[in-house]
Amino acid sequence: MQRHDAEVLLVGNELLRGERRDAHLAFVAQAMQRTGVRIAECHCVGDDIHAIAEKLRERMARTRVLVVTGGLGPTDDDVTREGVAEAVQQPLEFRDEQWSHIATFMASRGRTASEANRRQAHFPRGSEVLANPLGTAPGFALAYEGAHVFVLPGPPPELQPMLETLVVPRVSQLFARPPLRVETFRTIGIAESQLFEILGETTFALRAYSVSWLPSIAGVDVVLTQKADADAGALQAEADHVHTRMQEALGSKYYERGVRPLALVASDTLRHRTQSVAVAESLTGGSIARLFTEHAGSSEVFLASAVTYSNESKISLLGVRAETIEQFGAVSEETCTEMAHGIRRRVNATYGVATTGIAGPGGGSPQKPVGLVFLGVAWEGGSQIKRVMYAGDRAVIRDRAAHGALWLLHDRLART
């Protein structure tokens, strides 16, 4: 039987009950791609010793690398170590050195390690401990009948650095392959179906890549993943052809060949031009400011944000005229225009971005229904306002409006 390169086993009742979403598969898969390895399958099992052991025995017979996540905590539902021990038919052993590390970690945070924490110092006989500098749950690695098993804690801030520093180098050495080439092309303001109509002929012709179409609130990503034994020259030529076709067909709706989010693309453009931006938000409630400031160095271009939710704050903080709101309403092109200019002038920014709309579920009318949003970008001597209708619940409408405002700014920057 031919083994898969790698698989993932997620452990946790909370995943099966929908109390938490998987936070690991995407990170593990992308990390493995850098070693030239594809994740062939992913499985999920609850917090049951025998179920974990049974699934482990099944998957270890089918794959060369198995990454197991979760269930290494101190509570009675954390039984992954017991499940692994049963699967490989080895007893759990207490490791004094690891217990000392756990006690020291707890003491450094003003706490005392409890008897429950002692469970975390037990490991299957013959396994190698994988140090966890950010928590009390060390991982461990072992080899069993041709499978290399890496067992890691569940919290992403602990798992991710352990995977990068302790697992990825070993997998890379095991397979000795070059990284898989993955090309990401990011779009906004165009539906997946429309994008497919434009690019379908181009992507059908690809021989070196498989294609994924990944829609989200932020837009649609077209992801090309290298096929096995693809020629290096074909990889470059085909990716370049897709890039050129998207530039020609989509204009500013195609904003990135790579993985930068739109806020970072806009920020980098502003930084290159020594320009700045400020934001006046109503229905988006600070979401645009958050998107900008998620990235280090944003203070070089992002000057300020004002969440002017009430009419009074629009008037007092942004200088929107009371008569404008009275005549046209807070949700209007005219108010959005004055908001964008007001925040720009208030902090002397090159560009002002504004949002106003009705996120729902209430507050709509036949003339101004839920989902109606005005997006604006203003500069010295001009402005561009866009009236849009977004579908979805309150959270979706707000997220779409935030990304739509970023695209309006990007579109302006692309045209100047």
C-alpha positions as a Markdown table, in Angstrom:
| # | Residue | x | y | z |
|---|---|---|---|---|
| 1 | Met | 0.0 | 0.0 | 0.0 |
| 2 | Gln | 1.4 | 3.4 | -1.0 |
| 3 | Arg | 1.5 | 5.8 | 1.9 |
| 4 | His | 0.4 | 9.4 | 1.8 |
| 5 | Asp | 3.0 | 12.1 | 2.3 |
| 6 | Ala | 1.3 | 13.6 | 5.3 |
| 7 | Glu | -2.1 | 13.8 | 7.2 |
| 8 | Val | -3.5 | 15.8 | 10.0 |
| 9 | Leu | -5.5 | 14.4 | 13.0 |
| 10 | Leu | -7.5 | 17.0 | 15.0 |
| 11 | Val | -8.6 | 16.0 | 18.5 |
| 12 | Gly | -11.4 | 17.6 | 20.4 |
| 13 | Asn | -15.1 | 17.2 | 21.2 |
| 14 | Glu | -15.4 | 21.0 | 20.9 |
| 15 | Leu | -14.6 | 20.6 | 17.2 |
| 16 | Leu | -17.2 | 17.9 | 16.6 |
| 17 | Arg | -19.8 | 19.9 | 18.5 |
| 18 | Gly | -19.1 | 23.1 | 16.7 |
| 19 | Glu | -18.1 | 24.9 | 19.8 |
| 20 | Arg | -14.8 | 25.9 | 18.1 |
| 21 | Arg | -13.6 | 26.0 | 14.6 |
| 22 | Asp | -10.5 | 24.3 | 13.4 |
| 23 | Ala | -7.6 | 26.7 | 13.6 |
| 24 | His | -4.8 | 24.4 | 12.5 |
| 25 | Leu | -5.4 | 22.7 | 9.1 |
| 26 | Ala | -4.7 | 25.8 | 6.9 |
| 27 | Phe | -1.5 | 26.7 | 8.9 |
| 28 | Val | -0.2 | 23.1 | 8.9 |
| 29 | Ala | -0.9 | 22.6 | 5.2 |
| 30 | Gln | 0.8 | 25.9 | 4.2 |
| 31 | Ala | 3.8 | 25.1 | 6.4 |
| 32 | Met | 4.1 | 21.6 | 4.8 |
| 33 | Gln | 3.9 | 23.1 | 1.3 |
| 34 | Arg | 7.2 | 24.8 | 2.0 |
| 35 | Thr | 8.8 | 21.4 | 2.5 |
| 36 | Gly | 7.3 | 20.1 | -0.8 |
| 37 | Val | 4.8 | 18.0 | 1.0 |
| 38 | Arg | 1.0 | 17.9 | 0.5 |
| 39 | Ile | -1.5 | 17.2 | 3.2 |
| 40 | Ala | -3.5 | 14.3 | 1.7 |
| 41 | Glu | -6.2 | 13.9 | 4.3 |
| 42 | Cys | -7.5 | 15.5 | 7.5 |
| 43 | His | -9.4 | 13.6 | 10.2 |
| 44 | Cys | -11.2 | 14.7 | 13.4 |
| 45 | Val | -11.8 | 12.6 | 16.5 |
| 46 | Gly | -13.3 | 13.3 | 19.9 |
| 47 | Asp | -11.8 | 13.2 | 23.3 |
| 48 | Asp | -11.9 | 9.4 | 23.8 |
| 49 | Ile | -8.8 | 7.3 | 24.4 |
| 50 | His | -9.9 | 4.3 | 22.5 |
| 51 | Ala | -11.3 | 6.3 | 19.5 |
| 52 | Ile | -8.0 | 8.3 | 19.3 |
| 53 | Ala | -6.0 | 5.1 | 19.4 |
| 54 | Glu | -8.1 | 3.4 | 16.8 |
| 55 | Lys | -7.9 | 6.4 | 14.4 |
| 56 | Leu | -4.1 | 6.7 | 15.0 |
| 57 | Arg | -3.5 | 3.0 | 14.1 |
| 58 | Glu | -5.6 | 3.4 | 11.0 |
| 59 | Arg | -3.8 | 6.6 | 9.8 |
| 60 | Met | -0.3 | 5.6 | 10.8 |
| 61 | Ala | -0.6 | 2.7 | 8.4 |
| 62 | Arg | -1.5 | 5.1 | 5.6 |
| 63 | Thr | 0.9 | 8.0 | 5.9 |
| 64 | Arg | 4.5 | 8.9 | 6.4 |
| 65 | Val | 3.9 | 12.0 | 8.5 |
| 66 | Leu | 1.0 | 12.4 | 10.9 |
| 67 | Val | 0.5 | 15.8 | 12.7 |
| 68 | Val | -1.8 | 15.4 | 15.7 |
| 69 | Thr | -3.2 | 18.5 | 17.5 |
| 70 | Gly | -5.0 | 19.1 | 20.7 |
| 71 | Gly | -5.8 | 17.2 | 23.9 |
| 72 | Leu | -2.5 | 17.8 | 25.8 |
| 73 | Gly | -3.9 | 20.0 | 28.5 |
| 74 | Pro | -4.2 | 19.3 | 32.3 |
| 75 | Thr | -8.0 | 18.4 | 32.5 |
| 76 | Asp | -9.7 | 15.0 | 32.3 |
| 77 | Asp | -10.9 | 15.5 | 28.7 |
| 78 | Asp | -7.2 | 15.9 | 27.6 |
| 79 | Val | -6.5 | 12.3 | 26.7 |
| 80 | Thr | -4.4 | 12.5 | 23.5 |
| 81 | Arg | -1.3 | 11.3 | 25.2 |
| 82 | Glu | -3.2 | 8.2 | 26.6 |
| 83 | Gly | -4.6 | 7.5 | 23.1 |
| 84 | Val | -1.2 | 7.7 | 21.5 |
| 85 | Ala | 0.3 | 5.4 | 24.1 |
| 86 | Glu | -2.4 | 2.9 | 23.5 |
| 87 | Ala | -2.0 | 3.1 | 19.7 |
| 88 | Val | 1.8 | 2.4 | 19.9 |
| 89 | Gln | 1.5 | -0.1 | 22.7 |
| 90 | Gln | 3.8 | 1.8 | 25.1 |
| 91 | Pro | 3.2 | 2.9 | 28.7 |
| 92 | Leu | 3.2 | 6.6 | 29.7 |
| 93 | Glu | 6.3 | 7.6 | 31.7 |
| 94 | Phe | 6.7 | 10.6 | 34.0 |
| 95 | Arg | 9.6 | 12.9 | 33.0 |
| 96 | Asp | 11.0 | 14.8 | 35.9 |
| 97 | Glu | 12.8 | 17.4 | 33.7 |
| 98 | Gln | 9.5 | 18.3 | 32.0 |
| 99 | Trp | 7.7 | 18.6 | 35.3 |
| 100 | Ser | 10.4 | 21.0 | 36.4 |
| 101 | His | 9.9 | 23.1 | 33.2 |
| 102 | Ile | 6.1 | 23.2 | 33.8 |
| 103 | Ala | 6.5 | 24.3 | 37.4 |
| 104 | Thr | 9.0 | 27.0 | 36.4 |
| 105 | Phe | 6.7 | 28.2 | 33.7 |
| 106 | Met | 3.8 | 28.5 | 36.1 |
| 107 | Ala | 5.9 | 30.2 | 38.7 |
| 108 | Ser | 7.1 | 32.8 | 36.2 |
| 109 | Arg | 3.5 | 33.8 | 35.9 |
| 110 | Gly | 2.8 | 34.0 | 39.6 |
| 111 | Arg | 1.0 | 30.6 | 39.7 |
| 112 | Thr | 1.7 | 27.3 | 41.2 |
| 113 | Ala | 1.6 | 24.1 | 39.2 |
| 114 | Ser | -1.1 | 21.8 | 40.4 |
| 115 | Glu | -1.5 | 18.0 | 40.5 |
| 116 | Ala | -3.5 | 18.3 | 37.3 |
| 117 | Asn | -0.5 | 19.7 | 35.6 |
| 118 | Arg | 1.5 | 16.6 | 36.4 |
| 119 | Arg | -0.4 | 14.8 | 33.7 |
| 120 | Gln | 1.3 | 17.0 | 31.2 |
| 121 | Ala | 4.7 | 15.6 | 32.2 |
| 122 | His | 3.8 | 12.1 | 31.0 |
| 123 | Phe | 4.8 | 10.8 | 27.6 |
| 124 | Pro | 4.7 | 7.5 | 25.8 |
| 125 | Arg | 7.9 | 5.5 | 26.4 |
| 126 | Gly | 10.4 | 6.1 | 23.6 |
| 127 | Ser | 8.9 | 9.4 | 22.5 |
| 128 | Glu | 10.9 | 12.6 | 22.1 |
| 129 | Val | 9.7 | 15.7 | 24.0 |
| 130 | Leu | 9.0 | 18.8 | 21.9 |
| 131 | Ala | 9.5 | 21.8 | 24.1 |
| 132 | Asn | 6.7 | 24.3 | 24.4 |
| 133 | Pro | 8.1 | 27.7 | 25.6 |
| 134 | Leu | 4.7 | 29.4 | 25.5 |
| 135 | Gly | 2.6 | 27.0 | 27.6 |
| 136 | Thr | 2.4 | 24.0 | 30.0 |
| 137 | Ala | 1.8 | 21.4 | 27.4 |
| 138 | Pro | 4.9 | 20.0 | 25.8 |
| 139 | Gly | 4.4 | 18.1 | 22.6 |
| 140 | Phe | 6.2 | 14.9 | 21.6 |
| 141 | Ala | 7.4 | 13.0 | 18.5 |
| 142 | Leu | 7.8 | 9.3 | 17.8 |
| 143 | Ala | 8.2 | 6.9 | 15.0 |
| 144 | Tyr | 6.0 | 3.8 | 14.6 |
| 145 | Glu | 6.1 | 1.3 | 11.8 |
| 146 | Gly | 7.1 | 3.7 | 9.2 |
| 147 | Ala | 5.1 | 6.7 | 10.3 |
| 148 | His | 6.5 | 9.8 | 11.9 |
| 149 | Val | 4.1 | 11.2 | 14.4 |
| 150 | Phe | 4.2 | 14.7 | 15.8 |
| 151 | Val | 1.8 | 15.5 | 18.7 |
| 152 | Leu | 1.3 | 19.2 | 19.4 |
| 153 | Pro | -0.9 | 21.2 | 21.8 |
| 154 | Gly | -4.1 | 22.8 | 20.6 |
| 155 | Pro | -3.8 | 26.5 | 21.3 |
| 156 | Pro | -2.6 | 28.2 | 18.0 |
| 157 | Pro | -0.1 | 30.5 | 19.7 |
| 158 | Glu | 1.6 | 27.5 | 21.1 |
| 159 | Leu | 1.2 | 25.1 | 18.2 |
| 160 | Gln | 2.3 | 27.4 | 15.4 |
| 161 | Pro | 5.9 | 28.3 | 16.6 |
| 162 | Met | 6.4 | 24.6 | 17.6 |
| 163 | Leu | 5.4 | 23.4 | 14.2 |
| 164 | Glu | 7.7 | 26.0 | 12.5 |
| 165 | Thr | 10.8 | 25.4 | 14.6 |
| 166 | Leu | 10.5 | 21.7 | 15.6 |
| 167 | Val | 8.4 | 19.9 | 13.0 |
| 168 | Val | 8.9 | 21.6 | 9.6 |
| 169 | Pro | 12.7 | 21.2 | 9.6 |
| 170 | Arg | 12.4 | 17.5 | 10.4 |
| 171 | Val | 9.8 | 17.0 | 7.6 |
| 172 | Ser | 12.0 | 18.9 | 5.2 |
| 173 | Gln | 14.9 | 16.7 | 6.0 |
| 174 | Leu | 12.8 | 13.5 | 5.8 |
| 175 | Phe | 11.5 | 14.3 | 2.2 |
| 176 | Ala | 14.4 | 16.4 | 0.9 |
| 177 | Arg | 12.1 | 18.2 | -1.6 |
| 178 | Pro | 12.0 | 21.7 | -2.9 |
| 179 | Pro | 9.0 | 23.8 | -1.8 |
| 180 | Leu | 5.8 | 23.5 | -3.7 |
| 181 | Arg | 5.2 | 26.6 | -5.8 |
| 182 | Val | 2.0 | 28.4 | -4.9 |
| 183 | Glu | 0.8 | 31.5 | -6.7 |
| 184 | Thr | -2.0 | 33.6 | -5.2 |
| 185 | Phe | -3.9 | 36.3 | -7.2 |
| 186 | Arg | -6.2 | 38.5 | -5.1 |
| 187 | Thr | -9.3 | 40.3 | -6.4 |
| 188 | Ile | -12.1 | 42.4 | -5.0 |
| 189 | Gly | -15.4 | 43.8 | -6.3 |
| 190 | Ile | -16.1 | 40.9 | -8.7 |
| 191 | Ala | -18.1 | 37.7 | -8.1 |
| 192 | Glu | -16.6 | 34.3 | -8.3 |
| 193 | Ser | -18.8 | 33.4 | -11.2 |
| 194 | Gln | -17.9 | 36.5 | -13.1 |
| 195 | Leu | -14.2 | 35.9 | -12.4 |
| 196 | Phe | -14.5 | 32.4 | -13.7 |
| 197 | Glu | -16.2 | 33.6 | -16.9 |
| 198 | Ile | -13.2 | 35.9 | -17.5 |
| 199 | Leu | -10.4 | 33.5 | -16.5 |
| 200 | Gly | -11.9 | 30.1 | -17.2 |
| 201 | Glu | -10.3 | 29.7 | -20.6 |
| 202 | Thr | -6.9 | 30.7 | -19.2 |
| 203 | Thr | -7.0 | 28.4 | -16.2 |
| 204 | Phe | -8.3 | 25.4 | -18.2 |
| 205 | Ala | -5.1 | 25.7 | -20.3 |
| 206 | Leu | -2.8 | 25.3 | -17.3 |
| 207 | Arg | -0.8 | 22.2 | -17.2 |
| 208 | Ala | 1.7 | 22.9 | -14.4 |
| 209 | Tyr | -0.8 | 24.0 | -11.8 |
| 210 | Ser | -4.1 | 23.0 | -10.2 |
| 211 | Val | -6.5 | 25.9 | -9.6 |
| 212 | Ser | -8.6 | 26.9 | -6.5 |
| 213 | Trp | -11.2 | 29.6 | -6.4 |
| 214 | Leu | -11.5 | 31.0 | -2.9 |
| 215 | Pro | -14.3 | 33.5 | -2.3 |
| 216 | Ser | -14.5 | 35.4 | 1.0 |
| 217 | Ile | -15.8 | 38.7 | 2.4 |
| 218 | Ala | -12.6 | 40.4 | 1.2 |
| 219 | Gly | -12.9 | 39.2 | -2.4 |
| 220 | Val | -11.9 | 36.1 | -4.5 |
| 221 | Asp | -8.5 | 34.6 | -4.5 |
| 222 | Val | -7.3 | 32.5 | -7.4 |
| 223 | Val | -4.7 | 30.1 | -6.1 |
| 224 | Leu | -2.4 | 28.0 | -8.3 |
| 225 | Thr | -0.7 | 25.1 | -6.7 |
| 226 | Gln | 2.2 | 23.2 | -8.4 |
| 227 | Lys | 1.4 | 19.8 | -9.7 |
| 228 | Ala | 3.8 | 16.9 | -9.2 |
| 229 | Asp | 6.8 | 16.9 | -11.6 |
| 230 | Ala | 5.8 | 20.2 | -13.1 |
| 231 | Asp | 8.5 | 21.8 | -15.2 |
| 232 | Ala | 10.1 | 25.0 | -13.7 |
| 233 | Gly | 9.9 | 26.9 | -17.0 |
| 234 | Ala | 6.2 | 26.1 | -17.3 |
| 235 | Leu | 5.5 | 27.1 | -13.7 |
| 236 | Gln | 6.9 | 30.6 | -14.4 |
| 237 | Ala | 5.4 | 31.0 | -17.8 |
| 238 | Glu | 1.9 | 29.9 | -16.8 |
| 239 | Ala | 1.8 | 32.0 | -13.6 |
| 240 | Asp | 3.0 | 35.1 | -15.6 |
| 241 | His | 0.3 | 34.5 | -18.2 |
| 242 | Val | -2.4 | 34.4 | -15.5 |
| 243 | His | -1.0 | 37.6 | -14.0 |
| 244 | Thr | -1.0 | 39.4 | -17.3 |
| 245 | Arg | -4.5 | 38.2 | -18.2 |
| 246 | Met | -5.9 | 39.5 | -14.9 |
| 247 | Gln | -4.2 | 42.9 | -15.2 |
| 248 | Glu | -5.7 | 43.3 | -18.7 |
| 249 | Ala | -9.2 | 42.1 | -17.8 |
| 250 | Leu | -9.8 | 43.3 | -14.2 |
| 251 | Gly | -8.0 | 46.6 | -13.7 |
| 252 | Ser | -8.0 | 47.7 | -10.0 |
| 253 | Lys | -10.2 | 44.8 | -9.1 |
| 254 | Tyr | -7.0 | 42.7 | -9.3 |
| 255 | Tyr | -4.9 | 44.1 | -6.5 |
| 256 | Glu | -2.2 | 41.6 | -5.6 |
| 257 | Arg | 0.0 | 38.8 | -6.9 |
| 258 | Gly | 0.9 | 37.5 | -3.5 |
| 259 | Val | -0.8 | 37.3 | -0.1 |
| 260 | Arg | -0.8 | 40.9 | 1.1 |
| 261 | Pro | -4.3 | 42.0 | 2.2 |
| 262 | Leu | -5.8 | 45.0 | 0.6 |
| 263 | Ala | -5.2 | 47.3 | 3.5 |
| 264 | Leu | -1.4 | 46.5 | 3.3 |
| 265 | Val | -1.4 | 46.9 | -0.5 |
| 266 | Ala | -3.0 | 50.4 | -0.1 |
| 267 | Ser | -0.6 | 51.3 | 2.8 |
| 268 | Asp | 2.5 | 50.3 | 0.9 |
| 269 | Thr | 1.4 | 52.4 | -2.1 |
| 270 | Leu | 0.7 | 55.4 | 0.2 |
| 271 | Arg | 4.1 | 54.9 | 1.9 |
| 272 | His | 5.9 | 54.8 | -1.4 |
| 273 | Arg | 4.3 | 58.1 | -2.4 |
| 274 | Thr | 4.7 | 59.7 | 1.0 |
| 275 | Gln | 1.0 | 60.1 | 1.4 |
| 276 | Ser | -1.5 | 59.5 | 4.2 |
| 277 | Val | -5.0 | 58.5 | 4.9 |
| 278 | Ala | -7.6 | 59.0 | 7.7 |
| 279 | Val | -11.0 | 57.4 | 8.1 |
| 280 | Ala | -14.5 | 58.5 | 9.2 |
| 281 | Glu | -16.6 | 55.5 | 10.0 |
| 282 | Ser | -20.3 | 55.2 | 10.8 |
| 283 | Leu | -21.8 | 51.7 | 10.2 |
| 284 | Thr | -18.3 | 50.0 | 10.0 |
| 285 | Gly | -17.6 | 51.1 | 13.6 |
| 286 | Gly | -13.8 | 51.1 | 13.4 |
| 287 | Ser | -13.4 | 48.1 | 11.1 |
| 288 | Ile | -11.4 | 50.0 | 8.5 |
| 289 | Ala | -9.0 | 51.4 | 11.2 |
| 290 | Arg | -8.5 | 47.8 | 12.4 |
| 291 | Leu | -7.7 | 46.5 | 9.0 |
| 292 | Phe | -5.1 | 49.3 | 8.5 |
| 293 | Thr | -3.5 | 49.0 | 11.9 |
| 294 | Glu | -3.1 | 45.2 | 11.9 |
| 295 | His | 0.2 | 45.8 | 10.1 |
| 296 | Ala | 3.4 | 47.0 | 11.6 |
| 297 | Gly | 4.4 | 50.5 | 10.4 |
| 298 | Ser | 0.9 | 51.6 | 9.6 |
| 299 | Ser | 1.4 | 54.8 | 11.6 |
| 300 | Glu | 3.6 | 56.1 | 8.7 |
| 301 | Val | 0.5 | 56.4 | 6.5 |
| 302 | Phe | -2.6 | 55.9 | 8.7 |
| 303 | Leu | -3.2 | 59.1 | 10.7 |
| 304 | Ala | -6.5 | 58.8 | 12.5 |
| 305 | Ser | -10.0 | 57.2 | 12.7 |
| 306 | Ala | -13.2 | 58.8 | 13.9 |
| 307 | Val | -16.2 | 56.5 | 14.6 |
| 308 | Thr | -18.9 | 59.0 | 14.2 |
| 309 | Tyr | -22.0 | 56.9 | 14.8 |
| 310 | Ser | -24.4 | 59.7 | 15.8 |
| 311 | Asn | -25.5 | 62.7 | 13.7 |
| 312 | Glu | -24.2 | 65.0 | 16.4 |
| 313 | Ser | -20.7 | 63.4 | 16.2 |
| 314 | Lys | -20.7 | 63.8 | 12.4 |
| 315 | Ile | -21.4 | 67.5 | 12.9 |
| 316 | Ser | -19.1 | 68.2 | 15.8 |
| 317 | Leu | -16.1 | 66.0 | 14.9 |
| 318 | Leu | -16.1 | 66.0 | 11.1 |
| 319 | Gly | -17.8 | 69.3 | 10.3 |
| 320 | Val | -20.7 | 67.8 | 8.4 |
| 321 | Arg | -23.3 | 70.5 | 8.0 |
| 322 | Ala | -26.5 | 70.0 | 10.0 |
| 323 | Glu | -28.6 | 71.0 | 7.0 |
| 324 | Thr | -26.9 | 68.3 | 4.9 |
| 325 | Ile | -28.1 | 65.6 | 7.3 |
| 326 | Glu | -31.5 | 67.2 | 7.6 |
| 327 | Gln | -32.1 | 67.5 | 3.9 |
| 328 | Phe | -30.4 | 64.2 | 2.7 |
| 329 | Gly | -30.1 | 62.1 | 5.8 |
| 330 | Ala | -27.1 | 60.5 | 7.5 |
| 331 | Val | -27.1 | 57.7 | 4.9 |
| 332 | Ser | -26.6 | 59.7 | 1.8 |
| 333 | Glu | -24.0 | 60.6 | -0.9 |
| 334 | Glu | -23.9 | 64.1 | 0.4 |
| 335 | Thr | -23.2 | 63.2 | 4.0 |
| 336 | Cys | -20.6 | 60.6 | 3.0 |
| 337 | Thr | -18.8 | 63.2 | 0.9 |
| 338 | Glu | -18.7 | 65.7 | 3.8 |
| 339 | Met | -17.5 | 63.0 | 6.2 |
| 340 | Ala | -14.6 | 62.0 | 3.9 |
| 341 | His | -13.5 | 65.6 | 3.4 |
| 342 | Gly | -14.1 | 66.4 | 7.1 |
| 343 | Ile | -11.7 | 63.8 | 8.4 |
| 344 | Arg | -9.1 | 64.6 | 5.7 |
| 345 | Arg | -9.1 | 68.2 | 6.7 |
| 346 | Arg | -9.2 | 67.5 | 10.4 |
| 347 | Val | -5.9 | 65.7 | 10.4 |
| 348 | Asn | -4.4 | 67.0 | 7.2 |
| 349 | Ala | -4.4 | 63.7 | 5.5 |
| 350 | Thr | -3.9 | 63.2 | 1.7 |
| 351 | Tyr | -7.0 | 61.0 | 1.6 |
| 352 | Gly | -10.1 | 60.8 | 3.7 |
| 353 | Val | -12.2 | 57.6 | 3.6 |
| 354 | Ala | -15.8 | 57.4 | 4.8 |
| 355 | Thr | -18.6 | 55.0 | 5.3 |
| 356 | Thr | -22.3 | 55.5 | 6.2 |
| 357 | Gly | -25.1 | 53.0 | 5.8 |
| 358 | Ile | -27.7 | 50.7 | 7.3 |
| 359 | Ala | -26.3 | 47.5 | 8.6 |
| 360 | Gly | -29.6 | 46.3 | 10.1 |
| 361 | Pro | -31.4 | 44.2 | 11.1 |
| 362 | Gly | -33.7 | 47.2 | 11.7 |
| 363 | Gly | -33.6 | 50.8 | 10.6 |
| 364 | Gly | -34.3 | 50.4 | 6.9 |
| 365 | Ser | -37.1 | 51.9 | 4.8 |
| 366 | Pro | -38.4 | 51.4 | 1.2 |
| 367 | Gln | -36.2 | 54.3 | 0.1 |
| 368 | Lys | -33.2 | 53.3 | 2.2 |
| 369 | Pro | -33.3 | 49.5 | 2.8 |
| 370 | Val | -31.0 | 47.5 | 5.1 |
| 371 | Gly | -27.8 | 46.9 | 3.2 |
| 372 | Leu | -27.6 | 50.4 | 1.6 |
| 373 | Val | -24.1 | 51.8 | 2.0 |
| 374 | Phe | -22.3 | 54.8 | 0.8 |
| 375 | Leu | -18.5 | 54.6 | 0.5 |
| 376 | Gly | -16.4 | 57.6 | -0.1 |
| 377 | Val | -12.8 | 58.7 | -0.7 |
| 378 | Ala | -11.9 | 62.4 | -0.8 |
| 379 | Trp | -8.7 | 64.3 | -1.7 |
| 380 | Glu | -7.8 | 68.0 | -2.1 |
| 381 | Gly | -10.1 | 69.1 | -4.9 |
| 382 | Gly | -12.2 | 66.0 | -5.4 |
| 383 | Ser | -14.0 | 63.0 | -4.2 |
| 384 | Gln | -15.5 | 59.7 | -5.3 |
| 385 | Ile | -18.6 | 58.3 | -3.7 |
| 386 | Lys | -20.0 | 54.8 | -4.4 |
| 387 | Arg | -23.6 | 53.7 | -3.6 |
| 388 | Val | -23.8 | 50.0 | -3.0 |
| 389 | Met | -26.3 | 47.4 | -1.7 |
| 390 | Tyr | -24.8 | 44.6 | 0.4 |
| 391 | Ala | -26.6 | 41.4 | 1.2 |
| 392 | Gly | -26.2 | 39.5 | 4.5 |
| 393 | Asp | -26.6 | 39.9 | 8.2 |
| 394 | Arg | -25.3 | 42.9 | 10.2 |
| 395 | Ala | -21.8 | 41.5 | 10.6 |
| 396 | Val | -21.4 | 40.6 | 6.9 |
| 397 | Ile | -22.7 | 44.0 | 5.7 |
| 398 | Arg | -20.2 | 45.8 | 8.0 |
| 399 | Asp | -17.3 | 43.6 | 6.8 |
| 400 | Arg | -18.2 | 44.1 | 3.2 |
| 401 | Ala | -18.5 | 47.8 | 3.6 |
| 402 | Ala | -15.1 | 48.0 | 5.3 |
| 403 | His | -13.4 | 46.1 | 2.4 |
| 404 | Gly | -15.4 | 48.0 | -0.1 |
| 405 | Ala | -14.1 | 51.3 | 1.2 |
| 406 | Leu | -10.5 | 50.0 | 1.0 |
| 407 | Trp | -11.1 | 49.0 | -2.6 |
| 408 | Leu | -12.4 | 52.5 | -3.4 |
| 409 | Leu | -9.2 | 54.0 | -2.0 |
| 410 | His | -7.1 | 51.4 | -3.9 |
| 411 | Asp | -9.0 | 52.2 | -7.1 |
| 412 | Arg | -8.2 | 55.9 | -6.6 |
| 413 | Leu | -4.5 | 55.2 | -6.0 |
| 414 | Ala | -4.4 | 52.9 | -9.1 |
| 415 | Arg | -5.7 | 55.7 | -11.2 |
| 416 | Thr | -3.3 | 58.4 | -10.1 |
